[in-house]
Amino acid sequence: MKITDIKTYTVFSYRTNFVFVQIETDSGLKGVGEGTLEYKEHALVGAVEDIKRVLVGQNPMEIERIASELYRDSYWRLGPVLMSAISAVEMALWDIKGKFYDMPVYEFLGGKVRNQIRMYANGWFSGATTPEAFAEAAKKAVAMGVTALKWDPFGKAYLHMEKADFMRSMEIIEAVRGAVGNQADLMIEGHGRFNVATAIQIANALKPFDPLFFEEPTPPDSLDAMAEVHRKSPVPLSGGERLYGLHQVKEFLDKGCADFIQPDVSHCGGIMAVKKMAAMAETYYVTIAPHNPSGPVANAASLQLAGCINNFRILEIMLSDVNWRAELTDERVIFEHGDILIPDKAGLGLNLQEENCLKYPFEPVDLRHYKGTLTNIRPENKTAFYFEGLQM
């Protein structure tokens, strides 16, 4: 079997643009991956085109060799563009292998260690701007069966916070905790916003609300900064979504940056890369809670990993999405009592609907985090269609 073509599909999805990569073979089998790279989609598509020139004619079954050589031969190693391209291609190769042998990908990675995984919801807060609105949205999510909620309550802050803004953020957290009581865990997202002193101040203020973790409190440029916050934080920390390779993960673990590590399968080298990172983290007693806010293919790959990694703790899920997500793939996600079931279909468990992807072409979207529009992530006609057992 040989690779005959690699195609990219950039699909507008309001908050961002999904970027899907489909690899075609002379056997007729197709595999799909995802490298959704927010706000740098054109660069990613260009990187995939460069990879295509190298891969056409190669055997898609030789996944480890192909991924290693793409990294080796890049010269300009690491970085989100190259690694997201490799991730999407590697994901698609696993999909082909699974479909060829009619087995889910987790079977090639040691087999299942669980049948389902706990999920935490992101995006449940869409449109909320006041403590009252956040509290009401949290109640609705918990009523659906969600048992863990993550969000960024910090407005448009960067590096430090004025007193009034700090107090308002704490009021939002207090309102959500009051609304859900002990029915749900809370995760507080930092989006790499703060300097060390401010991050430590926030971590101390979070302790009464008993968060499961405080995510990415400092900018990803300095692992030393995050390690310093971790040493002084009374609450668990998480981070690592902007790590792009094994050596960065080793440094993250060696420095003691966090209690949870959050590699993103779309950006860190793909499925096998996350599996290797999980093994490294296991030796430090650090658990895996992958970054997973993107599209259906990344979600499918993350679920395969959730099925076969011992120290996998909890999976991020976007609670709602644009109503045309249902048209893009034949994704089927089953939600039960706060958990997502691990699918057992061949490969990643879904197929790309190519014609439908073309119906929603790229539209430019800008980062919201420092503009005061952080919660504007969904259109009014958002839907939770891709969950069976969950109704908005």
C-alpha positions in Angstrom: 0.0 0.0 0.0 1.3 3.5 -0.9 0.3 7.0 -0.1 -1.2 8.7 -3.2 -2.3 12.1 -2.0 -2.7 14.3 1.1 -5.5 16.8 1.2 -6.3 19.6 3.7 -9.7 21.0 4.7 -9.9 24.3 6.6 -13.4 24.6 8.1 -14.8 27.7 9.8 -16.1 26.9 13.2 -16.7 30.4 14.7 -14.2 30.3 17.6 -11.5 29.1 15.2 -11.1 27.1 12.0 -10.7 23.3 12.1 -7.9 22.0 9.9 -8.3 18.4 8.8 -5.7 16.4 6.9 -6.8 13.4 4.9 -4.3 10.9 3.5 -5.4 8.8 0.5 -3.8 5.4 -0.6 -3.8 3.3 -3.7 -5.8 0.7 -1.7 -8.8 3.1 -1.5 -8.3 3.4 2.3 -8.3 7.0 3.6 -7.1 8.2 7.0 -8.0 11.5 8.7 -6.0 13.7 11.2 -6.4 17.1 12.7 -3.9 19.8 13.3 -6.3 22.7 14.1 -3.8 25.6 14.8 -5.8 28.6 16.0 -5.0 31.8 14.0 -2.1 30.2 12.1 -4.2 28.0 9.8 -2.5 29.0 6.5 0.9 28.3 7.9 -0.2 24.9 8.9 -1.7 24.1 5.5 1.6 25.2 3.9 3.6 22.9 6.2 1.3 20.0 5.2 1.9 20.7 1.5 5.7 20.5 2.1 5.2 17.1 3.9 3.0 15.9 1.0 5.9 16.2 -1.4 7.9 13.8 0.8 5.2 11.3 1.7 3.5 10.5 -1.6 4.7 7.0 -2.6 5.6 5.9 0.9 4.1 3.0 2.9 1.5 4.5 5.3 1.9 1.6 7.7 5.5 2.7 8.7 4.2 5.3 11.2 7.1 5.6 13.6 9.6 5.8 10.8 7.7 8.5 8.9 7.0 10.6 12.0 10.7 10.4 13.1 12.0 11.3 9.7 9.6 14.2 9.3 11.0 15.6 12.6 14.6 14.7 11.8 14.6 16.2 8.3 12.8 19.5 9.2 16.0 21.2 10.3 13.9 24.0 12.0 12.6 21.7 14.7 9.8 22.1 17.2 7.3 25.0 17.1 3.6 24.7 16.6 3.4 24.8 12.8 5.8 21.9 12.0 4.6 19.8 15.0 0.9 20.4 14.2 1.5 19.2 10.6 3.4 16.1 11.8 0.6 15.5 14.4 -2.2 15.6 11.8 -0.3 13.3 9.4 0.7 10.9 12.1 -2.9 10.7 13.3 -4.2 10.0 9.8 -1.6 7.2 9.4 -2.9 5.5 12.6 -6.4 5.9 11.2 -5.4 4.0 8.0 -3.6 1.3 10.0 -6.7 0.7 12.2 -9.0 0.6 9.2 -6.7 -1.8 7.4 -6.7 -4.3 10.3 -10.3 -3.4 11.3 -9.3 -2.5 14.9 -9.4 0.7 17.0 -6.1 2.5 17.4 -5.9 1.7 21.1 -5.4 -2.0 20.3 -2.0 -1.2 18.7 -1.0 0.8 21.8 -1.4 -1.9 24.4 -5.1 -2.3 24.4 -7.8 -0.8 26.7 -7.2 -0.1 30.3 -10.7 1.4 30.7 -14.0 1.5 28.9 -14.8 5.1 29.7 -13.1 8.3 30.8 -14.3 11.2 32.9 -14.8 14.4 31.0 -14.7 18.0 32.0 -16.6 20.6 30.1 -15.1 23.7 28.4 -17.3 26.2 26.6 -20.3 25.8 29.0 -20.0 29.5 29.8 -20.6 30.8 26.3 -21.7 34.4 26.4 -21.5 34.8 30.2 -20.0 38.1 31.5 -21.3 38.4 35.0 -21.1 36.2 38.1 -24.8 35.6 37.9 -24.6 34.5 34.3 -21.7 32.2 34.9 -23.6 30.7 37.9 -26.7 30.1 35.8 -24.7 28.5 33.0 -22.9 26.2 35.5 -26.2 25.0 36.9 -27.4 24.1 33.4 -24.2 22.2 32.7 -24.5 20.2 36.0 -28.1 19.5 35.3 -27.0 17.8 32.0 -24.8 15.4 34.0 -21.5 17.3 33.7 -19.3 16.7 36.8 -16.4 19.0 36.1 -16.2 22.6 34.7 -13.3 24.6 33.3 -13.2 28.3 32.4 -11.1 31.5 32.4 -12.6 34.1 34.8 -9.8 36.7 34.3 -11.3 38.9 31.6 -8.6 40.6 29.5 -5.8 40.6 32.1 -2.2 40.1 31.1 0.8 39.6 33.5 -0.9 41.4 36.5 -4.4 42.4 37.7 -5.7 45.5 39.2 -7.5 45.0 42.5 -11.0 45.6 41.2 -10.4 43.1 38.3 -9.0 40.6 40.7 -12.0 40.8 43.0 -14.4 40.5 40.2 -12.7 37.3 39.0 -12.9 35.8 42.5 -16.6 36.8 42.6 -17.2 34.8 39.4 -15.5 31.8 40.9 -17.4 32.1 44.1 -20.7 32.3 42.2 -20.0 29.2 40.2 -18.9 27.2 43.3 -22.0 28.4 45.1 -24.2 27.4 42.2 -22.8 23.8 41.8 -21.8 23.1 45.4 -20.1 19.8 45.6 -21.7 18.4 42.5 -18.8 19.4 40.2 -15.1 19.9 40.3 -13.8 23.3 39.1 -10.8 23.9 36.9 -9.5 27.5 36.6 -7.9 28.4 33.3 -5.1 30.9 33.3 -4.3 30.9 29.5 -0.6 31.7 30.3 -1.6 35.2 31.5 0.3 36.1 34.6 3.7 36.9 36.1 4.9 34.8 38.9 3.8 37.1 41.8 0.2 37.5 40.4 -0.1 33.7 39.6 0.9 32.9 43.2 -1.6 35.5 44.5 -4.3 33.9 42.5 -3.4 30.4 43.5 -3.7 31.3 47.1 -7.0 33.0 46.5 -8.3 29.8 44.8 -7.7 27.5 47.7 -11.1 28.0 49.4 -12.8 27.0 46.2 -10.9 23.6 46.1 -10.2 23.5 42.3 -9.1 20.3 40.7 -6.3 22.4 39.1 -5.2 25.9 38.1 -4.2 25.7 34.5 -1.3 27.4 32.8 -0.8 30.3 35.3 2.3 31.8 33.6 3.3 32.3 29.9 4.7 29.2 28.3 7.9 31.0 27.4 9.5 30.1 30.8 9.1 26.8 32.5 11.1 28.2 35.4 8.4 30.7 36.1 5.7 27.9 36.2 7.9 25.8 38.4 8.3 28.7 40.9 4.5 29.1 41.0 4.1 25.4 41.5 6.5 25.4 44.5 4.4 28.1 46.2 0.9 27.1 45.1 -1.5 25.6 47.6 -3.6 24.2 44.8 -2.7 21.7 42.0 -1.4 23.2 38.7 -1.7 21.9 35.2 0.0 22.9 31.9 1.8 21.7 28.9 -0.6 22.4 26.0 2.1 24.5 24.3 4.8 21.9 24.5 5.7 20.5 21.1 8.1 17.6 21.8 9.5 15.0 24.1 12.5 17.1 25.2 10.3 20.0 26.3 8.1 17.5 28.2 11.2 16.1 30.0 12.2 19.6 31.0 8.7 20.3 32.2 8.7 17.2 34.4 12.3 17.6 35.6 11.6 21.2 36.8 8.4 20.1 38.6 6.1 22.5 36.8 2.7 20.9 37.5 0.7 18.0 38.9 -1.2 17.5 35.6 0.4 17.6 32.1 -1.8 18.6 29.1 -0.2 17.6 25.8 -2.4 18.3 22.7 -2.5 15.4 20.3 -2.9 17.9 17.4 0.3 19.8 18.2 2.8 17.7 20.1 3.7 15.1 17.4 0.5 12.9 17.4 -0.8 9.8 19.0 2.4 8.0 19.7 4.0 11.2 21.0 1.3 11.6 23.7 1.7 7.9 24.6 5.5 8.4 25.1 4.9 11.6 27.1 2.4 9.8 29.3 5.1 7.1 30.0 7.5 9.8 31.0 5.0 11.6 33.2 4.1 8.3 34.9 7.7 8.1 36.3 7.1 11.4 38.0 3.6 10.5 39.3 2.2 13.3 37.0 -1.2 12.5 35.4 -2.4 13.2 31.9 -5.3 15.6 31.2 -4.9 16.4 27.5 -5.8 19.8 26.0 -8.7 19.0 23.7 -10.8 22.0 22.7 -10.7 21.5 18.9 -12.6 19.4 16.4 -14.1 15.9 16.0 -10.9 14.2 14.7 -8.7 15.5 17.6 -11.4 14.4 20.0 -11.5 10.9 18.4 -7.7 10.6 18.7 -7.8 11.8 22.3 -10.4 9.2 23.2 -8.2 6.4 21.7 -5.4 7.6 24.0 -7.8 7.8 27.0 -8.5 4.2 26.4 -4.9 2.9 26.6 -3.0 5.2 29.0 -2.8 4.2 32.7 -2.2 7.7 34.1 -4.8 9.4 31.9 -7.1 11.2 34.4 -9.7 13.3 32.7 -10.5 14.6 29.2 -11.4 18.1 28.1 -14.5 18.4 25.9 -16.2 21.4 24.4 -19.7 21.2 25.7 -21.2 22.8 22.6 -20.2 23.7 19.1 -21.4 25.1 15.8 -24.4 23.3 14.6 -22.7 22.2 11.4 -20.1 20.1 13.2 -22.5 17.2 12.6 -22.0 17.5 8.9 -18.2 17.4 8.9 -17.7 13.7 10.1 -19.8 10.8 11.2 -18.6 11.4 14.8 -20.5 9.6 17.5 -19.7 10.5 21.1 -21.6 8.7 23.9 -21.9 10.5 27.3 -22.9 8.6 30.5 -23.0 9.9 34.0 -20.1 12.4 33.5 -18.0 10.0 31.4 -17.4 9.6 27.7 -17.3 6.0 26.4 -14.2 4.8 24.6 -15.3 4.0 21.0 -14.5 0.6 19.5 -14.8 1.3 15.7 -11.8 0.8 13.4 -9.1 3.4 13.3 -10.1 6.6 15.0 -13.7 5.7 14.6 -14.9 8.3 12.2 -14.7 9.4 8.5 -14.5 12.9 7.0 -17.4 14.2 4.9 -15.3 16.0 2.4 -18.1 17.8 0.4 -19.6 19.1 3.6 -16.2 20.5 4.8 -16.0 22.5 1.7 -19.4 24.2 2.5 -17.8 26.2 5.4 -14.6 27.7 4.1 -12.0 29.6 6.1 -12.9 32.8 7.8 -10.3 34.9 9.7 -10.7 34.7 13.5 -8.5 36.6 16.1 -7.5 35.7 19.6 -10.0 36.9 22.1 -8.1 36.5 25.4 -7.0 40.1 25.8 -9.9 41.9 24.2 -12.6 41.4 26.7 -14.5 39.1 24.4 -13.2 35.8 26.0 -16.6 34.1 26.3 -17.8 34.9 22.8 -16.9 31.5 21.5 -20.2 30.2 20.1 -22.9 31.5 17.8 -26.5 31.7 19.2 -27.4 28.5 17.4 -24.8 26.4 19.1 -25.6 22.7 19.7 -24.4 19.7 21.7 -25.5 17.3 19.0 -22.4 15.2 19.1 -23.2 13.9 22.5 -25.6 11.0 22.7 -27.3 11.2 26.1 -26.8 14.9 26.5 -29.3 17.6 25.7 -28.7 21.3 25.7 
